[in-house]
Amino acid sequence: MRGKGEESEVVMLRKAEEEKSKAVKKVKLVTSDGVTIEVEISTVKEMETIQAFINATDTDDSVIFPLPRVSSHILSRIMELISKEYDQELVKRLSHEELKEICMVANYLTLLHRTSQKL
């Protein structure tokens, strides 16, 4: 059983996490295999493919953008590659086929310039 001090610490940590997640605006992208991935709006704004549909003042967490030509596996890899803290070992583990697909999808989403910097 937790003491009052432990419970209040847990509550404070949860509130801090909620505030942090609210500070960074995200949108939801739904891939061809039905997986929803939350992406920072600043990244989505770079995607000319869906840029016409996005307006920072009108966008909130309830906005969902379908990406029927993109699998969750490849979108996740692209998001890993363009993140500031990507795993350099990830690139070494990618197969030739994955690299090819990543480049095609990154080009489709107009993120090829950011993705190729990490490859």
VMD Tcl script that builds the backbone (N, CA, C; Angstrom):
set m [mol new atoms 357]
animate dup $m
set s [atomselect $m all]
$s set {name element resname resid chain x y z} {
  {N N MET 1 A 0.838 -1.168 0.000}
  {CA C MET 1 A 0.000 0.000 0.000}
  {C C MET 1 A 0.889 1.239 0.000}
  {N N ARG 2 A 0.539 2.201 -0.840}
  {CA C ARG 2 A 1.328 3.418 -0.953}
  {C C ARG 2 A 0.992 4.404 0.143}
  {N N GLY 3 A 2.020 5.144 0.534}
  {CA C GLY 3 A 1.795 6.224 1.482}
  {C C GLY 3 A 1.300 7.464 0.745}
  {N N LYS 4 A 0.826 8.445 1.499}
  {CA C LYS 4 A 0.312 9.668 0.875}
  {C C LYS 4 A 1.383 10.395 0.083}
  {N N GLY 5 A 2.610 10.367 0.556}
  {CA C GLY 5 A 3.711 11.018 -0.148}
  {C C GLY 5 A 3.959 10.396 -1.516}
  {N N GLU 6 A 3.915 9.059 -1.567}
  {CA C GLU 6 A 4.116 8.357 -2.827}
  {C C GLU 6 A 2.975 8.630 -3.800}
  {N N GLU 7 A 1.754 8.640 -3.311}
  {CA C GLU 7 A 0.599 8.889 -4.166}
  {C C GLU 7 A 0.645 10.287 -4.753}
  {N N SER 8 A 0.975 11.286 -3.929}
  {CA C SER 8 A 1.026 12.644 -4.446}
  {C C SER 8 A 2.161 12.803 -5.446}
  {N N GLU 9 A 3.260 12.079 -5.260}
  {CA C GLU 9 A 4.367 12.129 -6.220}
  {C C GLU 9 A 3.939 11.546 -7.564}
  {N N VAL 10 A 3.208 10.450 -7.535}
  {CA C VAL 10 A 2.705 9.823 -8.755}
  {C C VAL 10 A 1.754 10.777 -9.476}
  {N N VAL 11 A 0.872 11.424 -8.730}
  {CA C VAL 11 A -0.074 12.367 -9.319}
  {C C VAL 11 A 0.677 13.529 -9.957}
  {N N MET 12 A 1.688 14.040 -9.285}
  {CA C MET 12 A 2.469 15.149 -9.816}
  {C C MET 12 A 3.207 14.749 -11.091}
  {N N LEU 13 A 3.746 13.530 -11.124}
  {CA C LEU 13 A 4.431 13.054 -12.317}
  {C C LEU 13 A 3.476 12.920 -13.487}
  {N N ARG 14 A 2.282 12.404 -13.230}
  {CA C ARG 14 A 1.277 12.273 -14.290}
  {C C ARG 14 A 0.878 13.633 -14.838}
  {N N LYS 15 A 0.668 14.608 -13.940}
  {CA C LYS 15 A 0.306 15.950 -14.388}
  {C C LYS 15 A 1.418 16.570 -15.217}
  {N N ALA 16 A 2.652 16.363 -14.823}
  {CA C ALA 16 A 3.796 16.902 -15.563}
  {C C ALA 16 A 3.862 16.285 -16.960}
  {N N GLU 17 A 3.617 14.965 -17.058}
  {CA C GLU 17 A 3.615 14.292 -18.354}
  {C C GLU 17 A 2.484 14.814 -19.237}
  {N N GLU 18 A 1.304 15.031 -18.652}
  {CA C GLU 18 A 0.172 15.554 -19.407}
  {C C GLU 18 A 0.469 16.947 -19.937}
  {N N GLU 19 A 1.041 17.796 -19.118}
  {CA C GLU 19 A 1.383 19.157 -19.529}
  {C C GLU 19 A 2.414 19.139 -20.649}
  {N N LYS 20 A 3.389 18.250 -20.528}
  {CA C LYS 20 A 4.428 18.138 -21.546}
  {C C LYS 20 A 3.828 17.701 -22.870}
  {N N SER 21 A 2.924 16.722 -22.839}
  {CA C SER 21 A 2.313 16.236 -24.077}
  {C C SER 21 A 1.395 17.287 -24.696}
  {N N LYS 22 A 0.783 18.130 -23.873}
  {CA C LYS 22 A -0.067 19.194 -24.393}
  {C C LYS 22 A 0.762 20.292 -25.040}
  {N N ALA 23 A 1.975 20.502 -24.550}
  {CA C ALA 23 A 2.825 21.578 -25.050}
  {C C ALA 23 A 3.229 21.339 -26.503}
  {N N VAL 24 A 3.457 20.100 -26.884}
  {CA C VAL 24 A 3.839 19.770 -28.247}
  {C C VAL 24 A 2.594 19.321 -28.990}
  {N N LYS 25 A 2.178 20.119 -29.971}
  {CA C LYS 25 A 0.986 19.781 -30.732}
  {C C LYS 25 A 1.267 18.614 -31.660}
  {N N LYS 26 A 0.351 17.658 -31.658}
  {CA C LYS 26 A 0.502 16.471 -32.501}
  {C C LYS 26 A -0.775 16.233 -33.295}
  {N N VAL 27 A -0.624 15.526 -34.400}
  {CA C VAL 27 A -1.762 15.062 -35.170}
  {C C VAL 27 A -1.622 13.561 -35.347}
  {N N LYS 28 A -2.693 12.929 -35.732}
  {CA C LYS 28 A -2.701 11.484 -35.893}
  {C C LYS 28 A -2.684 11.129 -37.375}
  {N N LEU 29 A -1.784 10.224 -37.733}
  {CA C LEU 29 A -1.704 9.713 -39.090}
  {C C LEU 29 A -2.122 8.248 -39.058}
  {N N VAL 30 A -3.043 7.886 -39.929}
  {CA C VAL 30 A -3.512 6.504 -39.986}
  {C C VAL 30 A -2.921 5.861 -41.235}
  {N N THR 31 A -2.168 4.790 -41.027}
  {CA C THR 31 A -1.463 4.129 -42.118}
  {C C THR 31 A -2.367 3.145 -42.864}
  {N N SER 32 A -1.821 2.606 -43.942}
  {CA C SER 32 A -2.584 1.675 -44.775}
  {C C SER 32 A -3.007 0.416 -44.031}
  {N N ASP 33 A -2.252 0.054 -42.993}
  {CA C ASP 33 A -2.600 -1.134 -42.214}
  {C C ASP 33 A -3.408 -0.784 -40.966}
  {N N GLY 34 A -3.963 0.433 -40.917}
  {CA C GLY 34 A -4.877 0.826 -39.857}
  {C C GLY 34 A -4.252 1.257 -38.550}
  {N N VAL 35 A -2.953 1.457 -38.519}
  {CA C VAL 35 A -2.270 1.872 -37.300}
  {C C VAL 35 A -2.261 3.399 -37.225}
  {N N THR 36 A -2.560 3.934 -36.043}
  {CA C THR 36 A -2.545 5.382 -35.834}
  {C C THR 36 A -1.250 5.760 -35.146}
  {N N ILE 37 A -0.539 6.702 -35.763}
  {CA C ILE 37 A 0.735 7.171 -35.223}
  {C C ILE 37 A 0.627 8.668 -34.995}
  {N N GLU 38 A 0.948 9.110 -33.775}
  {CA C GLU 38 A 0.925 10.536 -33.471}
  {C C GLU 38 A 2.257 11.153 -33.864}
  {N N VAL 39 A 2.173 12.271 -34.597}
  {CA C VAL 39 A 3.362 12.943 -35.104}
  {C C VAL 39 A 3.256 14.425 -34.767}
  {N N GLU 40 A 4.382 15.027 -34.413}
  {CA C GLU 40 A 4.381 16.455 -34.118}
  {C C GLU 40 A 3.929 17.236 -35.341}
  {N N ILE 41 A 3.142 18.262 -35.087}
  {CA C ILE 41 A 2.580 19.048 -36.176}
  {C C ILE 41 A 3.665 19.718 -37.008}
  {N N SER 42 A 4.782 20.070 -36.397}
  {CA C SER 42 A 5.868 20.696 -37.150}
  {C C SER 42 A 6.393 19.754 -38.234}
  {N N THR 43 A 6.428 18.457 -37.946}
  {CA C THR 43 A 6.862 17.472 -38.939}
  {C C THR 43 A 5.810 17.308 -40.016}
  {N N VAL 44 A 4.553 17.250 -39.624}
  {CA C VAL 44 A 3.472 17.060 -40.585}
  {C C VAL 44 A 3.397 18.238 -41.549}
  {N N LYS 45 A 3.692 19.432 -41.066}
  {CA C LYS 45 A 3.651 20.612 -41.934}
  {C C LYS 45 A 4.665 20.530 -43.064}
  {N N GLU 46 A 5.706 19.735 -42.883}
  {CA C GLU 46 A 6.704 19.550 -43.934}
  {C C GLU 46 A 6.224 18.596 -45.027}
  {N N MET 47 A 5.191 17.833 -44.755}
  {CA C MET 47 A 4.683 16.848 -45.700}
  {C C MET 47 A 3.734 17.533 -46.679}
  {N N GLU 48 A 4.249 17.883 -47.844}
  {CA C GLU 48 A 3.420 18.568 -48.828}
  {C C GLU 48 A 2.203 17.737 -49.219}
  {N N THR 49 A 2.325 16.431 -49.087}
  {CA C THR 49 A 1.227 15.534 -49.430}
  {C C THR 49 A -0.037 15.877 -48.652}
  {N N ILE 50 A 0.111 16.273 -47.401}
  {CA C ILE 50 A -1.063 16.609 -46.593}
  {C C ILE 50 A -1.058 18.056 -46.116}
  {N N GLN 51 A -0.083 18.828 -46.570}
  {CA C GLN 51 A 0.045 20.205 -46.115}
  {C C GLN 51 A -1.201 21.036 -46.437}
  {N N ALA 52 A -1.839 20.767 -47.547}
  {CA C ALA 52 A -3.028 21.521 -47.926}
  {C C ALA 52 A -4.162 21.354 -46.919}
  {N N PHE 53 A -4.152 20.268 -46.167}
  {CA C PHE 53 A -5.214 19.984 -45.212}
  {C C PHE 53 A -4.941 20.500 -43.809}
  {N N ILE 54 A -3.769 21.053 -43.617}
  {CA C ILE 54 A -3.396 21.395 -42.253}
  {C C ILE 54 A -3.300 22.904 -42.074}
  {N N ASN 55 A -3.765 23.346 -40.945}
  {CA C ASN 55 A -3.668 24.751 -40.582}
  {C C ASN 55 A -3.432 24.763 -39.075}
  {N N ALA 56 A -2.292 25.251 -38.648}
  {CA C ALA 56 A -1.895 25.159 -37.240}
  {C C ALA 56 A -2.933 25.728 -36.289}
  {N N THR 57 A -3.653 26.749 -36.676}
  {CA C THR 57 A -4.623 27.334 -35.756}
  {C C THR 57 A -5.876 26.487 -35.613}
  {N N ASP 58 A -6.173 25.674 -36.609}
  {CA C ASP 58 A -7.383 24.859 -36.555}
  {C C ASP 58 A -7.112 23.410 -36.161}
  {N N THR 59 A -5.872 23.035 -36.058}
  {CA C THR 59 A -5.525 21.639 -35.814}
  {C C THR 59 A -5.446 21.343 -34.330}
  {N N ASP 60 A -6.051 20.254 -33.947}
  {CA C ASP 60 A -5.931 19.786 -32.572}
  {C C ASP 60 A -5.701 18.284 -32.595}
  {N N ASP 61 A -5.659 17.682 -31.443}
  {CA C ASP 61 A -5.353 16.256 -31.357}
  {C C ASP 61 A -6.428 15.353 -31.962}
  {N N SER 62 A -7.583 15.913 -32.296}
  {CA C SER 62 A -8.646 15.084 -32.846}
  {C C SER 62 A -8.547 14.946 -34.365}
  {N N VAL 63 A -7.653 15.693 -35.006}
  {CA C VAL 63 A -7.513 15.635 -36.450}
  {C C VAL 63 A -6.754 14.370 -36.837}
  {N N ILE 64 A -7.314 13.649 -37.808}
  {CA C ILE 64 A -6.714 12.401 -38.262}
  {C C ILE 64 A -6.501 12.492 -39.773}
  {N N PHE 65 A -5.293 12.167 -40.222}
  {CA C PHE 65 A -4.967 12.175 -41.637}
  {C C PHE 65 A -4.693 10.754 -42.103}
  {N N PRO 66 A -5.460 10.274 -43.079}
  {CA C PRO 66 A -5.211 8.925 -43.597}
  {C C PRO 66 A -4.037 8.938 -44.575}
  {N N LEU 67 A -3.203 7.922 -44.499}
  {CA C LEU 67 A -2.094 7.742 -45.431}
  {C C LEU 67 A -2.226 6.356 -46.054}
  {N N PRO 68 A -3.119 6.205 -47.027}
  {CA C PRO 68 A -3.419 4.883 -47.574}
  {C C PRO 68 A -2.267 4.221 -48.323}
  {N N ARG 69 A -1.220 4.978 -48.664}
  {CA C ARG 69 A -0.097 4.408 -49.405}
  {C C ARG 69 A 1.128 4.161 -48.520}
  {N N VAL 70 A 0.946 4.276 -47.199}
  {CA C VAL 70 A 2.084 4.186 -46.283}
  {C C VAL 70 A 1.811 3.140 -45.197}
  {N N SER 71 A 2.738 2.204 -45.018}
  {CA C SER 71 A 2.582 1.198 -43.958}
  {C C SER 71 A 3.093 1.761 -42.637}
  {N N SER 72 A 2.592 1.238 -41.551}
  {CA C SER 72 A 3.013 1.697 -40.223}
  {C C SER 72 A 4.491 1.402 -39.986}
  {N N HIS 73 A 4.958 0.284 -40.488}
  {CA C HIS 73 A 6.359 -0.094 -40.313}
  {C C HIS 73 A 7.281 0.969 -40.917}
  {N N ILE 74 A 7.009 1.363 -42.133}
  {CA C ILE 74 A 7.865 2.326 -42.827}
  {C C ILE 74 A 7.695 3.723 -42.247}
  {N N LEU 75 A 6.466 4.117 -41.920}
  {CA C LEU 75 A 6.265 5.443 -41.325}
  {C C LEU 75 A 6.995 5.532 -39.983}
  {N N SER 76 A 6.938 4.478 -39.195}
  {CA C SER 76 A 7.653 4.456 -37.911}
  {C C SER 76 A 9.156 4.602 -38.121}
  {N N ARG 77 A 9.684 3.907 -39.116}
  {CA C ARG 77 A 11.118 4.002 -39.414}
  {C C ARG 77 A 11.490 5.421 -39.839}
  {N N ILE 78 A 10.665 6.044 -40.661}
  {CA C ILE 78 A 10.938 7.417 -41.107}
  {C C ILE 78 A 10.915 8.361 -39.919}
  {N N MET 79 A 9.941 8.203 -39.038}
  {CA C MET 79 A 9.857 9.071 -37.866}
  {C C MET 79 A 11.077 8.870 -36.963}
  {N N GLU 80 A 11.549 7.634 -36.868}
  {CA C GLU 80 A 12.763 7.363 -36.085}
  {C C GLU 80 A 13.969 8.050 -36.713}
  {N N LEU 81 A 14.062 7.975 -38.030}
  {CA C LEU 81 A 15.201 8.554 -38.730}
  {C C LEU 81 A 15.251 10.076 -38.632}
  {N N ILE 82 A 14.095 10.714 -38.682}
  {CA C ILE 82 A 14.117 12.179 -38.669}
  {C C ILE 82 A 14.068 12.761 -37.261}
  {N N SER 83 A 13.902 11.901 -36.270}
  {CA C SER 83 A 13.920 12.405 -34.900}
  {C C SER 83 A 15.330 12.833 -34.537}
  {N N LYS 84 A 15.423 13.729 -33.606}
  {CA C LYS 84 A 16.726 14.243 -33.183}
  {C C LYS 84 A 17.554 13.178 -32.477}
  {N N GLU 85 A 16.908 12.187 -31.898}
  {CA C GLU 85 A 17.606 11.161 -31.123}
  {C C GLU 85 A 17.503 9.792 -31.777}
  {N N TYR 86 A 17.673 9.738 -33.092}
  {CA C TYR 86 A 17.525 8.449 -33.759}
  {C C TYR 86 A 18.687 7.525 -33.452}
  {N N ASP 87 A 18.435 6.267 -33.586}
  {CA C ASP 87 A 19.403 5.217 -33.297}
  {C C ASP 87 A 20.244 4.968 -34.552}
  {N N GLN 88 A 21.530 5.265 -34.486}
  {CA C GLN 88 A 22.404 5.063 -35.640}
  {C C GLN 88 A 22.476 3.594 -36.040}
  {N N GLU 89 A 22.276 2.724 -35.074}
  {CA C GLU 89 A 22.289 1.296 -35.375}
  {C C GLU 89 A 21.085 0.903 -36.223}
  {N N LEU 90 A 20.020 1.705 -36.152}
  {CA C LEU 90 A 18.822 1.414 -36.947}
  {C C LEU 90 A 19.177 1.356 -38.425}
  {N N VAL 91 A 19.941 2.302 -38.889}
  {CA C VAL 91 A 20.303 2.354 -40.301}
  {C C VAL 91 A 21.065 1.102 -40.705}
  {N N LYS 92 A 21.930 0.636 -39.840}
  {CA C LYS 92 A 22.714 -0.561 -40.137}
  {C C LYS 92 A 21.841 -1.807 -40.213}
  {N N ARG 93 A 20.745 -1.809 -39.455}
  {CA C ARG 93 A 19.861 -2.991 -39.411}
  {C C ARG 93 A 18.846 -3.016 -40.555}
  {N N LEU 94 A 18.685 -1.923 -41.278}
  {CA C LEU 94 A 17.688 -1.877 -42.340}
  {C C LEU 94 A 18.119 -2.722 -43.532}
  {N N SER 95 A 17.178 -3.459 -44.068}
  {CA C SER 95 A 17.464 -4.251 -45.266}
  {C C SER 95 A 17.447 -3.330 -46.488}
  {N N HIS 96 A 17.963 -3.845 -47.576}
  {CA C HIS 96 A 17.961 -3.081 -48.830}
  {C C HIS 96 A 16.527 -2.720 -49.225}
  {N N GLU 97 A 15.625 -3.678 -49.057}
  {CA C GLU 97 A 14.210 -3.454 -49.406}
  {C C GLU 97 A 13.582 -2.370 -48.526}
  {N N GLU 98 A 13.897 -2.390 -47.220}
  {CA C GLU 98 A 13.382 -1.363 -46.317}
  {C C GLU 98 A 13.909 0.021 -46.696}
  {N N LEU 99 A 15.197 0.101 -47.011}
  {CA C LEU 99 A 15.783 1.379 -47.416}
  {C C LEU 99 A 15.094 1.927 -48.665}
  {N N LYS 100 A 14.853 1.047 -49.604}
  {CA C LYS 100 A 14.180 1.439 -50.847}
  {C C LYS 100 A 12.771 1.967 -50.551}
  {N N GLU 101 A 12.032 1.234 -49.723}
  {CA C GLU 101 A 10.676 1.641 -49.387}
  {C C GLU 101 A 10.662 2.942 -48.569}
  {N N ILE 102 A 11.611 3.091 -47.660}
  {CA C ILE 102 A 11.714 4.319 -46.874}
  {C C ILE 102 A 11.932 5.515 -47.792}
  {N N CYS 103 A 12.824 5.363 -48.760}
  {CA C CYS 103 A 13.085 6.460 -49.698}
  {C C CYS 103 A 11.853 6.794 -50.535}
  {N N MET 104 A 11.138 5.770 -50.984}
  {CA C MET 104 A 9.932 6.013 -51.787}
  {C C MET 104 A 8.861 6.735 -50.976}
  {N N VAL 105 A 8.617 6.273 -49.751}
  {CA C VAL 105 A 7.593 6.888 -48.904}
  {C C VAL 105 A 8.023 8.278 -48.459}
  {N N ALA 106 A 9.290 8.446 -48.114}
  {CA C ALA 106 A 9.790 9.756 -47.714}
  {C C ALA 106 A 9.643 10.742 -48.866}
  {N N ASN 107 A 9.876 10.286 -50.072}
  {CA C ASN 107 A 9.685 11.136 -51.243}
  {C C ASN 107 A 8.208 11.495 -51.412}
  {N N TYR 108 A 7.335 10.520 -51.254}
  {CA C TYR 108 A 5.887 10.736 -51.340}
  {C C TYR 108 A 5.419 11.763 -50.309}
  {N N LEU 109 A 5.972 11.690 -49.109}
  {CA C LEU 109 A 5.592 12.617 -48.039}
  {C C LEU 109 A 6.418 13.903 -48.060}
  {N N THR 110 A 7.291 14.038 -49.035}
  {CA C THR 110 A 8.236 15.159 -49.151}
  {C C THR 110 A 9.097 15.315 -47.901}
  {N N LEU 111 A 9.535 14.211 -47.357}
  {CA C LEU 111 A 10.460 14.202 -46.224}
  {C C LEU 111 A 11.795 13.579 -46.623}
  {N N LEU 112 A 11.998 13.411 -47.915}
  {CA C LEU 112 A 13.208 12.740 -48.381}
  {C C LEU 112 A 14.465 13.487 -47.964}
  {N N HIS 113 A 14.432 14.810 -48.023}
  {CA C HIS 113 A 15.618 15.577 -47.646}
  {C C HIS 113 A 16.011 15.341 -46.194}
  {N N ARG 114 A 15.024 15.267 -45.298}
  {CA C ARG 114 A 15.329 15.036 -43.868}
  {C C ARG 114 A 15.720 13.586 -43.617}
  {N N THR 115 A 15.089 12.680 -44.326}
  {CA C THR 115 A 15.373 11.261 -44.137}
  {C C THR 115 A 16.759 10.921 -44.671}
  {N N SER 116 A 17.077 11.415 -45.856}
  {CA C SER 116 A 18.341 11.062 -46.482}
  {C C SER 116 A 19.548 11.614 -45.711}
  {N N GLN 117 A 19.365 12.640 -44.937}
  {CA C GLN 117 A 20.457 13.169 -44.114}
  {C C GLN 117 A 20.926 12.144 -43.102}
  {N N LYS 118 A 20.043 11.237 -42.696}
  {CA C LYS 118 A 20.370 10.253 -41.665}
  {C C LYS 118 A 20.817 8.922 -42.245}
  {N N LEU 119 A 20.576 8.715 -43.536}
  {CA C LEU 119 A 20.918 7.419 -44.139}
  {C C LEU 119 A 22.367 7.333 -44.520}
}
mol reanalyze $m
mol bondsrecalc $m
mol representation Tube
mol addrep $m
